[in-house]
């Protein structure tokens, strides 16, 4: 059972990134953040027993990527593929391909099927998007950086800081892919999404930001026949163990990015920082380890600081299990 969940935001969104301030944010949501938000919602709903079931058997999720109407964008595959068209003599187009963060389904299908994408004109690129049709990123998302004021509780001076917010246009937003073991897990996920849609996602939920509606659709698998022995990651990934990572990295065409993930604990340990972990990013490509078109792989790790472990038995999970496409 594989479905697409489209999040249509009704208010601005700020998702923190690796920087320690608010002046820069992510315009999409990583899979580990999505898992954490769902676990929080289940806990708020009085269903903490659902949490342990998520990363192993029940629910497997991608990160949240941009969409516009029926057009879905995917992270650009991070492995080497041949593009020999004469137009690529133009240095600017070569640079645009390297800088592209998102590709539409047609381009993704061509790349993963070993075909040369035909959309190699300047008009096919806009602000990190690589699209088959002429496209303007402003059709999906806008951004602004606005000042905010922090008033300390003691007698210190008022401080001004800045926060970056993203605004999704009509009929656009973020989507993620979810694979379920049964209808039971699907209902559990949707109960969490209903709460999150009302409470909001990301920073400034207390002033109404991050609220959304969601639409559920059957996931239409890209027309890619697994033949290369490679798999393409749709979320942040931590390999199951050292042996699995060794196998994944053994393919000569592999390509990947690495991201450091950590952050701060919530109450009652607000002054404690989580241990960090390095994860493979969305779009990474490895040797395939399992049969099937869309599979799950990875593991969940506990990032509790050592000193906190002595005072609480509550784990601080970081989910590094996600969905991958074989191609």
VMD Tcl script that draws the C-alpha trace (Angstrom):
set ca {
  {0.00 0.00 0.00}
  {1.69 3.19 -1.23}
  {0.05 6.63 -1.15}
  {0.91 10.27 -1.82}
  {-0.01 12.90 0.80}
  {-0.20 16.47 -0.49}
  {0.09 19.18 2.16}
  {-1.57 22.44 1.11}
  {-0.37 25.15 3.50}
  {-2.82 27.82 4.60}
  {-0.23 29.94 6.42}
  {3.53 30.64 6.21}
  {6.02 27.90 7.01}
  {9.46 27.97 8.63}
  {11.47 24.76 8.95}
  {14.82 25.10 10.71}
  {18.01 23.99 9.03}
  {21.54 23.31 10.24}
  {22.16 26.98 11.06}
  {21.58 28.10 14.62}
  {19.51 31.17 13.69}
  {16.09 31.68 12.08}
  {17.18 33.91 9.20}
  {17.52 30.91 6.90}
  {15.25 27.89 6.67}
  {14.43 24.85 4.57}
  {11.70 25.05 1.94}
  {10.97 21.34 2.36}
  {10.71 18.84 5.24}
  {13.21 16.04 5.78}
  {11.90 12.54 6.48}
  {13.35 12.40 10.01}
  {11.53 15.65 10.90}
  {8.30 14.24 9.47}
  {8.65 11.05 11.55}
  {9.30 13.14 14.68}
  {6.23 15.31 14.09}
  {4.03 12.23 13.65}
  {5.42 10.66 16.84}
  {4.72 13.92 18.70}
  {1.13 13.93 17.41}
  {0.55 10.33 18.51}
  {1.86 11.15 21.95}
  {-0.51 14.15 22.14}
  {-3.38 11.86 21.08}
  {-2.56 9.46 23.95}
  {-1.19 6.75 21.64}
  {2.52 6.46 22.58}
  {2.39 2.73 21.92}
  {2.13 3.45 18.18}
  {5.54 5.15 18.13}
  {7.73 2.05 18.53}
  {5.96 0.41 15.58}
  {6.78 3.15 13.05}
  {10.32 2.74 11.81}
  {10.45 -1.04 11.69}
  {7.32 -2.67 10.31}
  {4.38 -0.34 9.97}
  {4.97 2.96 8.18}
  {7.77 4.07 5.87}
  {7.98 7.67 4.66}
  {9.83 9.84 2.17}
  {10.78 13.44 2.79}
  {8.31 16.18 1.78}
  {9.00 17.54 -1.71}
  {7.43 20.38 -3.77}
  {4.43 19.89 -6.02}
  {2.35 22.10 -8.28}
  {-1.13 20.82 -9.18}
  {-0.53 17.29 -10.57}
  {3.20 17.86 -11.15}
  {5.46 16.24 -8.55}
  {9.09 17.20 -8.12}
  {11.79 14.81 -6.87}
  {15.32 15.42 -5.57}
  {17.85 15.39 -8.40}
  {19.68 12.01 -8.48}
  {23.23 12.45 -7.21}
  {25.02 9.99 -9.45}
  {26.81 10.44 -12.79}
  {24.73 10.16 -15.96}
  {25.59 11.04 -19.53}
  {24.22 14.17 -21.21}
  {25.89 14.81 -24.56}
  {23.56 17.24 -26.32}
  {25.30 20.02 -28.20}
  {23.45 22.65 -26.18}
  {25.50 21.64 -23.15}
  {28.50 23.31 -24.74}
  {26.92 26.34 -23.10}
  {28.60 26.56 -19.70}
  {25.58 28.20 -18.09}
  {23.35 25.17 -18.80}
  {25.94 22.79 -17.38}
  {25.97 24.85 -14.20}
  {22.18 24.89 -14.03}
  {22.07 21.09 -14.19}
  {24.62 20.81 -11.38}
  {22.74 23.32 -9.23}
  {19.29 21.84 -9.81}
  {17.74 20.56 -6.59}
  {14.44 19.32 -8.02}
  {13.46 17.47 -11.21}
  {9.99 16.65 -12.44}
  {8.86 13.07 -12.98}
  {9.63 12.99 -16.72}
  {13.24 14.08 -16.19}
  {13.63 11.72 -13.23}
  {12.30 8.82 -15.32}
  {14.69 9.61 -18.18}
  {17.72 9.84 -15.87}
  {16.95 6.66 -13.94}
  {16.10 4.77 -17.14}
  {19.43 5.67 -18.75}
  {17.89 8.04 -21.31}
  {19.20 11.50 -22.00}
  {16.73 14.17 -20.78}
  {15.63 16.36 -23.68}
  {14.75 19.33 -21.44}
  {18.16 21.01 -21.59}
  {17.29 24.59 -22.49}
  {17.67 27.60 -20.18}
  {13.88 27.93 -20.04}
  {13.70 24.53 -18.31}
  {15.50 25.83 -15.21}
  {14.24 28.17 -12.53}
  {15.62 28.67 -9.03}
  {16.74 25.09 -8.39}
  {13.88 23.48 -10.38}
  {14.53 21.50 -13.58}
  {11.29 20.98 -15.46}
  {10.22 19.44 -18.77}
  {7.98 22.45 -19.50}
  {8.89 26.10 -19.16}
  {8.52 26.77 -15.47}
  {8.85 29.55 -12.90}
  {9.64 28.53 -9.32}
  {7.46 31.45 -8.18}
  {4.48 29.39 -9.38}
  {5.12 27.16 -6.35}
  {6.80 29.08 -3.57}
  {7.68 32.55 -2.37}
  {9.83 33.64 0.55}
  {10.39 36.62 2.80}
  {12.66 37.46 5.73}
  {10.90 39.47 8.42}
  {12.11 40.98 11.70}
  {10.88 39.65 15.03}
  {11.37 40.97 18.56}
  {12.47 38.91 21.55}
  {11.63 40.43 24.93}
  {13.74 38.84 27.71}
  {12.06 38.03 31.02}
  {14.81 39.75 32.97}
  {16.01 43.33 32.55}
  {18.12 42.70 29.46}
  {17.57 44.76 26.33}
  {15.02 43.77 23.72}
  {16.63 41.85 20.87}
  {15.69 41.87 17.19}
  {16.14 38.74 15.10}
  {15.04 37.68 11.62}
  {13.06 34.70 10.43}
  {12.69 33.33 6.90}
  {9.21 32.22 5.93}
  {7.95 30.37 2.88}
  {4.59 30.89 1.21}
  {3.17 28.25 -1.12}
  {1.02 29.40 -4.00}
  {-2.46 28.16 -4.85}
  {-2.61 24.46 -5.85}
  {0.95 23.90 -4.68}
  {2.71 22.78 -1.52}
  {4.70 19.81 -0.25}
  {3.98 16.11 -0.66}
  {5.39 12.90 0.78}
  {5.10 9.24 -0.10}
  {4.01 6.70 2.51}
  {4.16 2.91 2.34}
  {1.98 0.93 4.77}
  {1.85 -2.65 5.92}
  {-1.94 -2.51 6.31}
  {-4.96 -0.20 6.50}
  {-4.43 0.06 10.27}
  {-1.14 1.95 9.87}
  {-2.69 4.22 7.23}
  {-5.41 5.28 9.66}
  {-2.82 5.86 12.38}
  {-0.80 8.15 10.14}
  {-3.86 10.11 9.06}
  {-4.93 10.64 12.68}
  {-1.53 12.27 13.30}
  {-1.83 14.41 10.15}
  {-5.24 15.68 11.22}
  {-3.80 16.93 14.51}
  {-0.72 18.41 12.82}
  {-2.88 20.18 10.25}
  {-4.64 22.03 13.09}
  {-1.62 22.58 15.33}
  {0.76 23.57 12.53}
  {4.17 22.42 11.35}
  {7.54 24.02 12.11}
  {8.36 27.27 13.94}
  {5.79 29.88 15.09}
  {2.89 27.46 15.42}
  {1.70 29.57 18.36}
  {0.87 32.41 15.95}
  {-0.90 30.19 13.43}
  {1.93 29.29 11.08}
  {2.44 25.93 9.38}
  {-1.26 24.99 9.21}
  {-2.37 22.92 6.23}
  {-5.02 20.77 4.59}
  {-4.02 17.44 3.07}
  {-5.11 15.32 0.13}
  {-4.53 11.56 -0.13}
  {-3.92 9.93 -3.52}
  {-2.74 6.54 -4.70}
  {0.96 6.83 -5.53}
  {1.69 6.50 -9.24}
  {5.09 4.83 -9.49}
  {7.34 6.41 -12.15}
  {7.66 4.16 -15.20}
  {11.11 2.82 -14.32}
  {12.09 -0.83 -14.68}
  {14.73 -1.93 -12.15}
  {17.65 -2.97 -14.36}
  {20.76 -1.08 -13.27}
  {21.14 -2.62 -9.81}
  {20.89 0.81 -8.18}
  {18.49 2.41 -5.71}
  {17.57 6.09 -5.28}
  {16.80 7.53 -1.84}
  {13.60 9.50 -1.19}
  {14.57 10.55 2.34}
  {17.40 10.75 4.86}
  {19.08 7.39 5.36}
  {21.21 5.73 8.03}
  {22.35 2.26 6.83}
  {21.31 -0.71 8.95}
  {24.89 -1.62 9.84}
  {28.46 -1.41 8.63}
  {28.09 -4.44 6.35}
  {24.99 -2.99 4.66}
  {26.79 0.31 4.08}
  {29.75 -1.53 2.57}
  {27.44 -3.31 0.13}
  {25.58 -0.09 -0.73}
  {28.82 1.69 -1.52}
  {30.22 -1.07 -3.71}
  {28.55 0.04 -6.96}
  {30.84 2.12 -9.22}
  {28.00 4.51 -10.13}
  {27.05 5.42 -6.58}
  {26.60 9.09 -5.72}
  {25.49 10.67 -2.46}
  {25.39 13.64 -0.13}
  {25.88 13.59 3.65}
  {24.11 15.74 6.23}
  {24.79 16.23 9.93}
  {21.63 16.05 12.05}
  {21.18 16.87 15.71}
  {19.32 19.65 17.54}
  {18.04 20.46 21.02}
  {15.86 18.41 23.35}
  {12.34 19.51 24.27}
  {11.00 19.90 27.79}
  {12.11 19.22 30.47}
  {15.66 19.12 29.03}
  {15.66 22.37 27.04}
  {19.32 23.13 27.80}
  {20.52 19.74 26.54}
  {21.74 19.20 22.99}
  {21.20 15.89 21.22}
  {24.14 13.88 20.00}
  {24.56 14.31 16.26}
  {24.50 11.74 13.50}
  {25.48 11.86 9.82}
  {22.83 10.76 7.31}
  {22.78 10.23 3.54}
  {20.66 12.89 1.86}
  {17.66 12.69 -0.45}
  {18.60 11.80 -4.03}
  {21.57 9.65 -2.99}
  {22.15 6.60 -5.18}
  {23.55 3.25 -4.00}
  {23.76 -0.39 -4.97}
  {20.33 -1.96 -4.54}
  {19.98 -4.38 -1.62}
  {16.38 -5.56 -2.06}
  {14.05 -6.62 -4.86}
  {10.95 -4.61 -5.77}
  {10.15 -1.20 -7.25}
  {9.82 0.82 -4.05}
  {11.52 -0.53 -0.92}
  {12.47 0.68 2.57}
  {15.86 0.60 4.22}
  {17.77 2.09 7.13}
  {17.51 2.21 10.91}
  {16.52 4.42 13.83}
  {19.12 5.65 16.35}
  {18.88 7.05 19.88}
  {20.51 10.50 20.17}
  {20.13 11.01 23.92}
  {23.10 12.84 25.45}
  {25.09 10.56 27.75}
  {24.28 12.66 30.84}
  {20.54 12.55 30.10}
  {20.58 8.75 29.85}
  {21.33 8.58 33.57}
  {18.17 10.53 34.44}
  {15.56 9.25 31.94}
  {14.86 6.04 30.08}
  {13.04 7.92 27.32}
  {14.89 7.52 23.98}
  {15.42 10.46 21.63}
  {14.81 8.82 18.28}
  {16.21 9.96 14.95}
  {14.64 7.93 12.17}
  {17.06 7.05 9.39}
  {14.76 4.59 7.65}
  {13.15 5.76 4.43}
  {11.84 4.79 1.00}
  {14.02 4.09 -2.04}
  {13.27 3.48 -5.72}
  {15.08 0.64 -7.45}
  {16.12 1.43 -11.01}
}
mol new
graphics top color blue
foreach p $ca { graphics top sphere $p radius 0.5 }
foreach p [lrange $ca 0 end-1] q [lrange $ca 1 end] { graphics top cylinder $p $q radius 0.2 }
display resetview
